[in-house]
Amino acid sequence: MTVSRAFHTALDADRHNMLGLVLSATLPLAVFVIANGIGELNHYLPLFFAPFGLPGWVGGALHLGSLPLLGIARWMVVNHGAEGKRAGWWIVGLMAATIAFPFVVAPLDSLMLCIIAFAMLVVALGTMVRVAAVEPKAALVMAPGLAWMGFSAFVGLSFAAGWAPPFAVTNSHAAV
């Protein structure tokens, strides 16, 4: 079976028109849906951070809300020559990490979750700097998703610091 060339180019997310923008924004979400379906088939559900007693779906919505922003930022930089293509691949890597994150951290304790969240935040900030060198507006598009990523990493660190040694000993004596 052959696919017509016109159909193949219609699915090109790098094209600089409205269809390319829509494809770039929705493809990361589609990949997450596929990953979630595979996880569900294997009885492995993602874990989302929801602060301040908010329901878990709020954390999931904020986490997944960063994926279209990353896709749009990639779309904005990919046609800026070789440096834009390299920055685009960094964004693709960040999207893959963002998609995998809730699945990877589910079995971890709070300290390891915090370490992975901070490592991902450092990579995300490095990616943002690389993107800003090519297209500053694309870096601004990434900013809300990275703000959520940073907030969750810092709140996770505060929880881990509050219950990790030597603080756990102090907190356990205070609870008695």
C-alpha positions in Angstrom: 0.0 0.0 0.0 1.4 3.4 -0.9 0.6 6.7 0.7 0.2 9.6 -1.6 2.8 12.4 -1.3 0.1 15.0 -0.7 -1.1 13.1 2.4 2.4 12.7 3.7 3.1 16.4 3.4 -0.2 17.2 5.1 1.1 15.5 8.2 4.3 17.5 8.3 4.4 19.2 11.7 7.3 21.4 10.5 5.3 23.3 7.9 4.8 26.9 8.8 1.1 27.3 8.5 -1.9 26.8 10.8 -1.9 23.0 10.2 1.8 22.7 11.2 1.0 24.7 14.4 -1.9 22.5 15.3 0.0 19.3 14.6 3.0 20.5 16.6 0.7 21.3 19.6 -1.3 18.1 19.5 1.3 15.5 18.6 2.9 15.5 22.1 -0.5 15.0 23.7 -1.3 12.2 21.3 2.0 10.5 22.3 1.0 10.8 26.0 -2.4 9.3 25.3 -0.7 6.3 23.6 1.8 6.0 26.5 -1.1 6.2 29.0 -3.0 3.5 27.1 0.1 1.2 27.1 0.5 1.9 30.8 -3.2 1.2 31.5 -3.0 -2.1 29.6 -0.1 -3.0 31.9 -1.8 -1.8 35.1 0.7 1.0 35.5 -0.9 4.5 36.0 0.9 7.8 36.0 1.4 9.8 39.1 0.7 13.5 39.0 1.6 16.1 41.6 -1.3 18.2 42.9 -0.4 20.7 45.6 -2.5 22.3 48.4 -5.0 19.4 48.6 -6.2 19.9 45.0 -7.5 16.9 43.2 -4.9 14.9 41.2 -6.5 15.7 37.9 -5.5 19.4 38.4 -1.9 18.4 38.6 -2.3 16.2 35.6 -3.9 19.0 33.6 -1.1 21.4 34.5 1.5 18.8 33.7 -0.1 17.9 30.3 -0.7 21.6 29.6 3.0 22.1 29.1 3.1 19.5 26.2 1.3 21.7 23.6 3.5 24.7 24.7 6.6 22.6 24.1 5.3 21.5 20.7 4.6 25.1 19.7 8.0 26.2 20.8 9.6 23.4 18.7 7.5 24.5 15.7 8.7 28.1 16.2 12.5 27.2 16.2 12.7 24.2 13.8 12.9 26.3 10.6 15.7 28.5 11.9 18.6 26.7 10.2 20.9 24.1 11.8 20.8 25.8 15.3 17.0 25.8 15.2 16.9 22.1 14.3 19.3 21.3 17.2 17.1 23.3 19.6 14.1 21.5 18.2 15.6 18.1 19.1 16.3 19.4 22.6 12.6 20.2 22.9 11.7 16.8 21.6 13.9 15.3 24.3 12.2 17.5 26.9 8.8 16.4 25.6 9.8 12.8 25.9 11.0 13.3 29.5 7.8 15.2 30.3 5.7 12.4 28.9 7.7 9.7 30.7 8.0 11.6 34.1 4.7 10.6 35.7 5.2 6.9 34.8 8.9 6.8 36.0 8.3 8.5 39.3 5.3 6.5 40.4 7.2 3.8 42.4 9.8 6.2 43.8 10.1 7.7 47.3 9.8 11.4 47.7 13.6 12.0 47.8 14.2 10.2 44.5 11.2 11.9 42.9 12.6 15.2 44.0 16.1 14.4 42.5 14.6 13.4 39.2 12.3 16.4 39.1 15.3 18.8 39.7 17.4 17.0 37.1 14.5 17.4 34.6 14.2 21.1 35.6 17.9 21.7 35.0 17.6 20.0 31.5 14.4 22.1 30.8 16.1 25.3 31.8 19.1 24.4 29.6 16.7 23.7 26.7 15.0 27.0 27.3 18.4 28.8 27.1 19.2 27.0 23.8 15.8 27.9 22.4 16.1 31.5 23.5 19.3 31.8 21.5 17.4 30.9 18.3 13.9 32.4 19.0 13.3 34.3 22.2 9.5 34.2 21.7 9.6 30.4 21.7 11.4 30.4 25.1 8.5 32.6 26.4 6.0 30.1 25.1 7.9 27.3 27.1 7.9 29.4 30.3 4.5 28.5 31.8 5.2 24.8 31.6 8.7 25.2 33.0 7.2 27.4 35.8 5.0 24.5 36.8 7.9 22.1 36.5 10.0 24.3 38.8 7.2 24.8 41.3 6.6 21.1 41.6 10.3 20.4 42.0 10.7 23.0 44.8 7.6 21.9 46.7 8.8 18.3 46.4 12.1 19.3 47.7 10.5 21.0 50.7 8.5 17.8 51.5 11.6 15.6 51.1 13.7 17.9 53.3 11.0 18.0 56.0 10.9 14.2 56.3 14.4 13.1 55.4 17.2 12.6 57.9 18.2 14.5 60.0 14.9 16.4 59.9 12.8 13.2 60.2 14.2 12.6 63.7 13.3 16.1 64.8 9.8 15.8 63.3 9.1 12.4 64.8 10.1 13.7 68.3 7.9 16.7 67.8 4.9 14.5 66.9 5.2 12.4 70.1 
